[in-house]
Amino acid sequence: MRIAIIHDWLITPGGSEKVLKELLYLLRNHDTTLFTLMDFLSDEDRLNFLFGKKTQTSFLQTIPGIHRNYKYYLPLFPKAIRSLNTSDFDLIISSSHSVAKGVRKYPGQMHISYCHTPMRYIWDLRKQYMIDHGVNSGLKRLLVKPMVKKLRKWDYETAANVDFFIANSKHISKRIKQHYEKESTVIYPPVNTSFFSSYEKKEDFFVTASRLVPYKKVGLIAEAFAALPDKRLIIIGNGSCWQQIRKNLSSNIEMIQYDTSEVLRYYLQRARAFIFAAEEDFGITPVEAMACGTPVIGYNKGGLLETVKDGISGQFFQHQTVKSIVDAIYRFENDAEIFQPQKISQTVAPFSQLRFRKEISDYLFSHAGLTCSM
């Protein structure tokens, strides 16, 4: 069986790339080809996430400077993903948070899509994305509105070519049903709970870590800690918002570019709490923090509701505002003694890497007759 694995793009490693890494690992003994719109991973990331595997890219790869401004080319993404030639393959497996699931399907092929989310910027979070990118009013809004409408139509229609959907959370399963009118099976993403292990000795700082893009709301967290000058915050990440966040940084906040998993683990293990302000599809990093025995102070929406146990492994705040985050931190400090590292780390067993490998292996065997190498 020849297998085509489709991933949206490879620029900055994140949660979806961790899922891709596991798929490549499980299918390492099969004849697989990895397709993506564009690939600008470093050699080190290519080794860590793709095991050095080469990719086949679309025509977008050749556009000068696209790795810095790729989201401005969104109208071209459907054409680009459809240009990838997967005609010689028996099975398509897409890892999709944008357009990967819209890859062309040929007669006789099966398509299984691991859906991280239907495109946020044209569905549930459309208004927020338009605000974040300054296209929510005037001429820009008039230009963007028909593009969004066209993308929605394309996204809905191409969902019909997916034979089976896997959702990364119950939250996303509901959105697949809402936007695509398709059923899905929930298989939570992998968290390396052996690597991210419980650590008892907490230090006097808070941490947040993610891709630094608008919807992650890391700038909002920085604003909240600017109002808490006696509390230290470490921000770990890379992304388009780095400079914007950095230029307004208060003296109690430190920014660290994401380097290695070892650096991330060091801070996750020692932080008093992990702060998370995004409405996330699932959220792997908060689970990694809990695996380290570190409680999560998070926004009360999205996939986080499936991973954080209120009062046991974390606490929630109700609004994406400075006041709501500040109030949550004060509340956490009053209740800090109830959060025990060992109890917190025990709550993440349902999200382990080994659990993911078994569930994906069982799924691929039952739906495609495919045997994976554990």
DATA-V808958 format. One record per residue. N is the residue number from 1. RES is the residue in three letters. PHI is phi as a letter, one per 30 degrees, with the letter a starting at -180 (NA if undefined). PSI is psi in whole degrees, -180 to 180 (NA if undefined). D_CENTER is the distance of its C-alpha to the mean C-alpha in Angstrom with 2 decimals. Layout:
n:N res:RES phi:PHI psi:PSI d_center:D_CENTER
n:N res:RES phi:PHI psi:PSI d_center:D_CENTER
This chain:
n:1 res:MET phi:NA psi:126 d_center:29.25
n:2 res:ARG phi:c psi:133 d_center:27.42
n:3 res:ILE phi:b psi:127 d_center:23.65
n:4 res:ALA phi:c psi:123 d_center:21.52
n:5 res:ILE phi:c psi:124 d_center:17.82
n:6 res:ILE phi:c psi:126 d_center:16.03
n:7 res:HIS phi:b psi:143 d_center:12.75
n:8 res:ASP phi:e psi:-64 d_center:12.13
n:9 res:TRP phi:a psi:161 d_center:12.63
n:10 res:LEU phi:b psi:97 d_center:12.71
n:11 res:ILE phi:b psi:-64 d_center:13.08
n:12 res:THR phi:c psi:122 d_center:10.97
n:13 res:PRO phi:d psi:137 d_center:9.30
n:14 res:GLY phi:b psi:-158 d_center:5.76
n:15 res:GLY phi:d psi:-41 d_center:3.97
n:16 res:SER phi:d psi:-31 d_center:5.11
n:17 res:GLU phi:d psi:-28 d_center:8.14
n:18 res:LYS phi:d psi:-36 d_center:8.87
n:19 res:VAL phi:d psi:-45 d_center:9.33
n:20 res:LEU phi:e psi:-44 d_center:11.33
n:21 res:LYS phi:e psi:-43 d_center:13.28
n:22 res:GLU phi:d psi:-39 d_center:14.34
n:23 res:LEU phi:d psi:-44 d_center:15.44
n:24 res:LEU phi:d psi:-38 d_center:17.46
n:25 res:TYR phi:d psi:-47 d_center:18.93
n:26 res:LEU phi:d psi:-30 d_center:20.02
n:27 res:LEU phi:c psi:19 d_center:21.52
n:28 res:ARG phi:d psi:-24 d_center:23.06
n:29 res:ASN phi:c psi:9 d_center:26.56
n:30 res:HIS phi:c psi:167 d_center:26.17
n:31 res:ASP phi:d psi:95 d_center:26.81
n:32 res:THR phi:c psi:146 d_center:23.37
n:33 res:THR phi:b psi:133 d_center:22.53
n:34 res:LEU phi:c psi:122 d_center:19.15
n:35 res:PHE phi:c psi:146 d_center:18.83
n:36 res:THR phi:a psi:155 d_center:16.55
n:37 res:LEU phi:d psi:-44 d_center:17.40
n:38 res:MET phi:a psi:152 d_center:17.62
n:39 res:ASP phi:b psi:110 d_center:17.29
n:40 res:PHE phi:b psi:30 d_center:17.83
n:41 res:LEU phi:d psi:148 d_center:16.54
n:42 res:SER phi:d psi:164 d_center:19.06
n:43 res:ASP phi:e psi:-38 d_center:21.36
n:44 res:GLU phi:d psi:-45 d_center:20.02
n:45 res:ASP phi:d psi:-35 d_center:16.35
n:46 res:ARG phi:d psi:-39 d_center:17.86
n:47 res:LEU phi:d psi:-42 d_center:19.80
n:48 res:ASN phi:d psi:-40 d_center:17.11
n:49 res:PHE phi:c psi:-29 d_center:14.42
n:50 res:LEU phi:c psi:3 d_center:16.83
n:51 res:PHE phi:h psi:32 d_center:19.99
n:52 res:GLY phi:i psi:5 d_center:21.65
n:53 res:LYS phi:d psi:138 d_center:21.34
n:54 res:LYS phi:d psi:157 d_center:22.28
n:55 res:THR phi:b psi:157 d_center:20.59
n:56 res:GLN phi:c psi:125 d_center:22.27
n:57 res:THR phi:c psi:170 d_center:21.14
n:58 res:SER phi:c psi:-178 d_center:22.27
n:59 res:PHE phi:d psi:-16 d_center:24.81
n:60 res:LEU phi:d psi:-27 d_center:22.20
n:61 res:GLN phi:e psi:-30 d_center:22.18
n:62 res:THR phi:c psi:-4 d_center:25.72
n:63 res:ILE phi:d psi:123 d_center:25.30
n:64 res:PRO phi:e psi:131 d_center:26.16
n:65 res:GLY phi:i psi:9 d_center:23.59
n:66 res:ILE phi:d psi:-28 d_center:20.86
n:67 res:HIS phi:d psi:-19 d_center:18.24
n:68 res:ARG phi:c psi:-26 d_center:18.86
n:69 res:ASN phi:b psi:30 d_center:19.12
n:70 res:TYR phi:d psi:-30 d_center:17.31
n:71 res:LYS phi:d psi:-17 d_center:16.08
n:72 res:TYR phi:d psi:-13 d_center:19.79
n:73 res:TYR phi:c psi:15 d_center:20.37
n:74 res:LEU phi:e psi:-42 d_center:18.35
n:75 res:PRO phi:e psi:-22 d_center:21.70
n:76 res:LEU phi:d psi:-11 d_center:22.21
n:77 res:PHE phi:d psi:-45 d_center:18.99
n:78 res:PRO phi:e psi:-44 d_center:20.63
n:79 res:LYS phi:d psi:-39 d_center:23.72
n:80 res:ALA phi:d psi:-43 d_center:21.92
n:81 res:ILE phi:d psi:-32 d_center:19.95
n:82 res:ARG phi:d psi:-17 d_center:23.28
n:83 res:SER phi:d psi:-15 d_center:25.13
n:84 res:LEU phi:d psi:129 d_center:23.61
n:85 res:ASN phi:c psi:102 d_center:26.41
n:86 res:THR phi:c psi:22 d_center:25.43
n:87 res:SER phi:d psi:-24 d_center:28.92
n:88 res:ASP phi:c psi:11 d_center:29.96
n:89 res:PHE phi:c psi:152 d_center:27.34
n:90 res:ASP phi:d psi:-36 d_center:27.81
n:91 res:LEU phi:b psi:134 d_center:24.25
n:92 res:ILE phi:c psi:129 d_center:21.08
n:93 res:ILE phi:b psi:115 d_center:17.69
n:94 res:SER phi:c psi:140 d_center:14.85
n:95 res:SER phi:c psi:100 d_center:11.14
n:96 res:SER phi:b psi:124 d_center:10.40
n:97 res:HIS phi:b psi:0 d_center:8.27
n:98 res:SER phi:b psi:-94 d_center:11.41
n:99 res:VAL phi:c psi:0 d_center:14.72
n:100 res:ALA phi:e psi:-36 d_center:14.55
n:101 res:LYS phi:d psi:-10 d_center:15.94
n:102 res:GLY phi:c psi:10 d_center:18.81
n:103 res:VAL phi:e psi:150 d_center:20.28
n:104 res:ARG phi:d psi:135 d_center:24.02
n:105 res:LYS phi:c psi:134 d_center:25.29
n:106 res:TYR phi:c psi:158 d_center:28.86
n:107 res:PRO phi:e psi:138 d_center:31.48
n:108 res:GLY phi:i psi:-8 d_center:31.33
n:109 res:GLN phi:d psi:154 d_center:27.64
n:110 res:MET phi:c psi:140 d_center:25.11
n:111 res:HIS phi:b psi:118 d_center:21.52
n:112 res:ILE phi:c psi:125 d_center:18.87
n:113 res:SER phi:c psi:120 d_center:15.42
n:114 res:TYR phi:d psi:107 d_center:12.33
n:115 res:CYS phi:c psi:112 d_center:10.66
n:116 res:HIS phi:d psi:-32 d_center:6.99
n:117 res:THR phi:a psi:145 d_center:8.79
n:118 res:PRO phi:d psi:152 d_center:12.06
n:119 res:MET phi:e psi:112 d_center:12.09
n:120 res:ARG phi:e psi:-41 d_center:11.55
n:121 res:TYR phi:d psi:-4 d_center:14.16
n:122 res:ILE phi:c psi:-8 d_center:16.85
n:123 res:TRP phi:c psi:-111 d_center:16.53
n:124 res:ASP phi:d psi:-39 d_center:15.74
n:125 res:LEU phi:c psi:23 d_center:14.71
n:126 res:ARG phi:e psi:-50 d_center:17.20
n:127 res:LYS phi:d psi:-42 d_center:19.66
n:128 res:GLN phi:d psi:-41 d_center:17.38
n:129 res:TYR phi:d psi:-40 d_center:16.05
n:130 res:MET phi:d psi:-38 d_center:19.74
n:131 res:ILE phi:d psi:-48 d_center:20.79
n:132 res:ASP phi:d psi:-31 d_center:18.25
n:133 res:HIS phi:c psi:12 d_center:19.40
n:134 res:GLY phi:i psi:33 d_center:23.02
n:135 res:VAL phi:b psi:30 d_center:23.76
n:136 res:ASN phi:c psi:6 d_center:24.60
n:137 res:SER phi:a psi:164 d_center:28.36
n:138 res:GLY phi:i psi:-151 d_center:31.31
n:139 res:LEU phi:d psi:-38 d_center:31.45
n:140 res:LYS phi:e psi:-41 d_center:27.77
n:141 res:ARG phi:d psi:-41 d_center:26.94
n:142 res:LEU phi:d psi:-33 d_center:29.68
n:143 res:LEU phi:d psi:-36 d_center:28.31
n:144 res:VAL phi:d psi:-34 d_center:24.68
n:145 res:LYS phi:e psi:-50 d_center:25.63
n:146 res:PRO phi:d psi:-29 d_center:27.13
n:147 res:MET phi:d psi:-43 d_center:24.29
n:148 res:VAL phi:d psi:-43 d_center:21.80
n:149 res:LYS phi:d psi:-43 d_center:24.38
n:150 res:LYS phi:d psi:-42 d_center:24.75
n:151 res:LEU phi:d psi:-40 d_center:21.05
n:152 res:ARG phi:e psi:-46 d_center:20.88
n:153 res:LYS phi:d psi:-46 d_center:23.92
n:154 res:TRP phi:d psi:-44 d_center:22.60
n:155 res:ASP phi:d psi:-42 d_center:19.26
n:156 res:TYR phi:d psi:-46 d_center:21.32
n:157 res:GLU phi:d psi:-39 d_center:23.94
n:158 res:THR phi:d psi:-19 d_center:21.83
n:159 res:ALA phi:d psi:-25 d_center:20.25
n:160 res:ALA phi:d psi:-22 d_center:23.82
n:161 res:ASN phi:d psi:-2 d_center:23.56
n:162 res:VAL phi:c psi:124 d_center:20.96
n:163 res:ASP phi:d psi:-40 d_center:23.05
n:164 res:PHE phi:b psi:131 d_center:20.56
n:165 res:PHE phi:c psi:136 d_center:17.14
n:166 res:ILE phi:c psi:129 d_center:14.92
n:167 res:ALA phi:c psi:146 d_center:12.53
n:168 res:ASN phi:d psi:-1 d_center:9.76
n:169 res:SER phi:a psi:166 d_center:11.62
n:170 res:LYS phi:d psi:-35 d_center:14.92
n:171 res:HIS phi:e psi:-46 d_center:13.48
n:172 res:ILE phi:d psi:-33 d_center:11.96
n:173 res:SER phi:e psi:-41 d_center:15.19
n:174 res:LYS phi:d psi:-37 d_center:17.21
n:175 res:ARG phi:d psi:-35 d_center:15.57
n:176 res:ILE phi:d psi:-43 d_center:16.24
n:177 res:LYS phi:d psi:-43 d_center:19.73
n:178 res:GLN phi:d psi:-46 d_center:20.18
n:179 res:HIS phi:c psi:-32 d_center:19.21
n:180 res:TYR phi:c psi:-11 d_center:20.13
n:181 res:GLU phi:h psi:42 d_center:22.72
n:182 res:LYS phi:b psi:146 d_center:21.47
n:183 res:GLU phi:d psi:160 d_center:21.18
n:184 res:SER phi:a psi:159 d_center:18.37
n:185 res:THR phi:c psi:133 d_center:18.08
n:186 res:VAL phi:d psi:121 d_center:15.48
n:187 res:ILE phi:b psi:109 d_center:14.29
n:188 res:TYR phi:d psi:146 d_center:11.84
n:189 res:PRO phi:d psi:165 d_center:9.49
n:190 res:PRO phi:d psi:138 d_center:11.55
n:191 res:VAL phi:b psi:127 d_center:12.32
n:192 res:ASN phi:d psi:84 d_center:15.25
n:193 res:THR phi:d psi:-9 d_center:17.52
n:194 res:SER phi:d psi:-41 d_center:20.43
n:195 res:PHE phi:d psi:-49 d_center:19.11
n:196 res:PHE phi:d psi:87 d_center:17.64
n:197 res:SER phi:c psi:160 d_center:20.98
n:198 res:SER phi:d psi:142 d_center:22.81
n:199 res:TYR phi:b psi:128 d_center:24.78
n:200 res:GLU phi:d psi:-31 d_center:27.57
n:201 res:LYS phi:d psi:93 d_center:28.61
n:202 res:LYS phi:d psi:147 d_center:26.60
n:203 res:GLU phi:c psi:176 d_center:27.44
n:204 res:ASP phi:c psi:66 d_center:27.90
n:205 res:PHE phi:a psi:160 d_center:24.65
n:206 res:PHE phi:c psi:160 d_center:21.31
n:207 res:VAL phi:b psi:149 d_center:17.96
n:208 res:THR phi:b psi:148 d_center:14.58
n:209 res:ALA phi:b psi:131 d_center:11.92
n:210 res:SER phi:a psi:175 d_center:8.82
n:211 res:ARG phi:d psi:137 d_center:8.67
n:212 res:LEU phi:c psi:79 d_center:11.83
n:213 res:VAL phi:b psi:159 d_center:11.42
n:214 res:PRO phi:e psi:-46 d_center:13.41
n:215 res:TYR phi:d psi:-15 d_center:11.34
n:216 res:LYS phi:d psi:-18 d_center:10.07
n:217 res:LYS phi:i psi:32 d_center:13.87
n:218 res:VAL phi:d psi:-34 d_center:14.56
n:219 res:GLY phi:d psi:-36 d_center:17.86
n:220 res:LEU phi:d psi:-41 d_center:18.80
n:221 res:ILE phi:d psi:-42 d_center:18.44
n:222 res:ALA phi:d psi:-40 d_center:20.65
n:223 res:GLU phi:d psi:-42 d_center:23.11
n:224 res:ALA phi:d psi:-42 d_center:23.40
n:225 res:PHE phi:d psi:-21 d_center:24.26
n:226 res:ALA phi:d psi:-28 d_center:26.70
n:227 res:ALA phi:d psi:0 d_center:28.49
n:228 res:LEU phi:b psi:66 d_center:28.55
n:229 res:PRO phi:d psi:-17 d_center:30.32
n:230 res:ASP phi:c psi:3 d_center:31.32
n:231 res:LYS phi:c psi:136 d_center:27.80
n:232 res:ARG phi:c psi:137 d_center:25.79
n:233 res:LEU phi:b psi:135 d_center:22.11
n:234 res:ILE phi:c psi:126 d_center:20.14
n:235 res:ILE phi:c psi:125 d_center:17.15
n:236 res:ILE phi:c psi:127 d_center:15.16
n:237 res:GLY phi:l psi:177 d_center:13.00
n:238 res:ASN phi:b psi:155 d_center:13.54
n:239 res:GLY phi:l psi:-179 d_center:13.30
n:240 res:SER phi:d psi:-21 d_center:15.53
n:241 res:CYS phi:c psi:4 d_center:16.39
n:242 res:TRP phi:e psi:-54 d_center:17.78
n:243 res:GLN phi:d psi:-40 d_center:21.37
n:244 res:GLN phi:d psi:-43 d_center:21.34
n:245 res:ILE phi:d psi:-41 d_center:20.28
n:246 res:ARG phi:d psi:-35 d_center:22.62
n:247 res:LYS phi:d psi:-20 d_center:25.67
n:248 res:ASN phi:c psi:21 d_center:25.90
n:249 res:LEU phi:d psi:134 d_center:25.18
n:250 res:SER phi:d psi:165 d_center:27.63
n:251 res:SER phi:d psi:-16 d_center:29.34
n:252 res:ASN phi:c psi:8 d_center:27.65
n:253 res:ILE phi:c psi:135 d_center:24.17
n:254 res:GLU phi:b psi:137 d_center:23.17
n:255 res:MET phi:c psi:134 d_center:20.38
n:256 res:ILE phi:b psi:125 d_center:19.39
n:257 res:GLN phi:d psi:137 d_center:17.56
n:258 res:TYR phi:e psi:127 d_center:15.09
n:259 res:ASP phi:c psi:-66 d_center:17.49
n:260 res:THR phi:b psi:163 d_center:17.21
n:261 res:SER phi:d psi:-29 d_center:15.77
n:262 res:GLU phi:d psi:-40 d_center:19.31
n:263 res:VAL phi:d psi:-45 d_center:19.22
n:264 res:LEU phi:e psi:-46 d_center:16.04
n:265 res:ARG phi:e psi:-41 d_center:17.76
n:266 res:TYR phi:e psi:-47 d_center:20.98
n:267 res:TYR phi:d psi:-36 d_center:19.77
n:268 res:LEU phi:d psi:-37 d_center:17.71
n:269 res:GLN phi:d psi:-32 d_center:20.88
n:270 res:ARG phi:c psi:-11 d_center:23.29
n:271 res:ALA phi:d psi:151 d_center:21.80
n:272 res:ARG phi:d psi:-38 d_center:23.49
n:273 res:ALA phi:a psi:157 d_center:20.27
n:274 res:PHE phi:c psi:129 d_center:16.60
n:275 res:ILE phi:c psi:133 d_center:16.07
n:276 res:PHE phi:b psi:119 d_center:13.07
n:277 res:ALA phi:c psi:4 d_center:13.85
n:278 res:ALA phi:d psi:153 d_center:10.94
n:279 res:GLU phi:d psi:96 d_center:11.07
n:280 res:GLU phi:c psi:153 d_center:7.68
n:281 res:ASP phi:d psi:-46 d_center:7.12
n:282 res:PHE phi:b psi:-66 d_center:7.18
n:283 res:GLY phi:j psi:85 d_center:6.24
n:284 res:ILE phi:d psi:-42 d_center:7.05
n:285 res:THR phi:d psi:-41 d_center:8.90
n:286 res:PRO phi:e psi:-36 d_center:11.18
n:287 res:VAL phi:d psi:-37 d_center:12.15
n:288 res:GLU phi:d psi:-39 d_center:12.95
n:289 res:ALA phi:d psi:-46 d_center:15.03
n:290 res:MET phi:d psi:-35 d_center:16.81
n:291 res:ALA phi:d psi:-30 d_center:17.52
n:292 res:CYS phi:d psi:3 d_center:19.28
n:293 res:GLY phi:i psi:18 d_center:21.31
n:294 res:THR phi:c psi:124 d_center:19.92
n:295 res:PRO phi:d psi:156 d_center:19.71
n:296 res:VAL phi:c psi:131 d_center:16.98
n:297 res:ILE phi:c psi:106 d_center:18.20
n:298 res:GLY phi:b psi:164 d_center:15.69
n:299 res:TYR phi:d psi:134 d_center:15.74
n:300 res:ASN phi:d psi:55 d_center:17.33
n:301 res:LYS phi:a psi:161 d_center:15.10
n:302 res:GLY phi:i psi:-158 d_center:12.26
n:303 res:GLY phi:d psi:-21 d_center:10.79
n:304 res:LEU phi:e psi:-29 d_center:12.15
n:305 res:LEU phi:d psi:-18 d_center:15.53
n:306 res:GLU phi:c psi:-11 d_center:15.06
n:307 res:THR phi:c psi:-32 d_center:14.41
n:308 res:VAL phi:c psi:126 d_center:16.59
n:309 res:LYS phi:c psi:111 d_center:20.31
n:310 res:ASP phi:e psi:126 d_center:22.09
n:311 res:GLY phi:i psi:-8 d_center:24.95
n:312 res:ILE phi:c psi:-54 d_center:24.08
n:313 res:SER phi:c psi:5 d_center:20.70
n:314 res:GLY phi:l psi:-175 d_center:20.13
n:315 res:GLN phi:b psi:157 d_center:21.10
n:316 res:PHE phi:c psi:153 d_center:19.82
n:317 res:PHE phi:c psi:155 d_center:20.81
n:318 res:GLN phi:c psi:-22 d_center:21.47
n:319 res:HIS phi:b psi:150 d_center:20.96
n:320 res:GLN phi:d psi:70 d_center:18.86
n:321 res:THR phi:b psi:158 d_center:22.03
n:322 res:VAL phi:e psi:-47 d_center:23.53
n:323 res:LYS phi:e psi:-43 d_center:26.12
n:324 res:SER phi:d psi:-40 d_center:23.84
n:325 res:ILE phi:d psi:-44 d_center:21.87
n:326 res:VAL phi:d psi:-46 d_center:25.25
n:327 res:ASP phi:d psi:-39 d_center:26.83
n:328 res:ALA phi:d psi:-37 d_center:24.08
n:329 res:ILE phi:d psi:-42 d_center:24.63
n:330 res:TYR phi:d psi:-40 d_center:28.37
n:331 res:ARG phi:d psi:-41 d_center:27.98
n:332 res:PHE phi:d psi:-43 d_center:25.97
n:333 res:GLU phi:d psi:-32 d_center:28.72
n:334 res:ASN phi:d psi:-28 d_center:31.34
n:335 res:ASP phi:c psi:11 d_center:29.66
n:336 res:ALA phi:e psi:-33 d_center:28.34
n:337 res:GLU phi:d psi:-17 d_center:30.80
n:338 res:ILE phi:d psi:-13 d_center:29.41
n:339 res:PHE phi:c psi:108 d_center:26.14
n:340 res:GLN phi:c psi:123 d_center:27.06
n:341 res:PRO phi:e psi:-45 d_center:24.79
n:342 res:GLN phi:d psi:-43 d_center:25.97
n:343 res:LYS phi:d psi:-39 d_center:25.51
n:344 res:ILE phi:d psi:-48 d_center:21.97
n:345 res:SER phi:d psi:-30 d_center:20.96
n:346 res:GLN phi:d psi:-21 d_center:22.68
n:347 res:THR phi:d psi:-13 d_center:20.47
n:348 res:VAL phi:c psi:7 d_center:17.41
n:349 res:ALA phi:e psi:-38 d_center:19.43
n:350 res:PRO phi:d psi:-5 d_center:17.95
n:351 res:PHE phi:c psi:18 d_center:14.54
n:352 res:SER phi:d psi:160 d_center:16.17
n:353 res:GLN phi:d psi:-43 d_center:15.69
n:354 res:LEU phi:d psi:-38 d_center:19.17
n:355 res:ARG phi:d psi:-43 d_center:18.60
n:356 res:PHE phi:d psi:-46 d_center:15.71
n:357 res:ARG phi:d psi:-42 d_center:18.10
n:358 res:LYS phi:d psi:-45 d_center:20.93
n:359 res:GLU phi:d psi:-41 d_center:19.36
n:360 res:ILE phi:d psi:-42 d_center:18.01
n:361 res:SER phi:d psi:-46 d_center:21.40
n:362 res:ASP phi:d psi:-40 d_center:23.34
n:363 res:TYR phi:d psi:-47 d_center:21.55
n:364 res:LEU phi:d psi:-32 d_center:22.18
n:365 res:PHE phi:d psi:-44 d_center:25.71
n:366 res:SER phi:d psi:-29 d_center:26.56
n:367 res:HIS phi:c psi:-27 d_center:25.22
n:368 res:ALA phi:b psi:2 d_center:26.00
n:369 res:GLY phi:i psi:25 d_center:28.41
n:370 res:LEU phi:c psi:129 d_center:26.19
n:371 res:THR phi:c psi:125 d_center:26.73
n:372 res:CYS phi:c psi:157 d_center:24.00
n:373 res:SER phi:c psi:106 d_center:24.84
n:374 res:MET phi:d psi:NA d_center:23.57
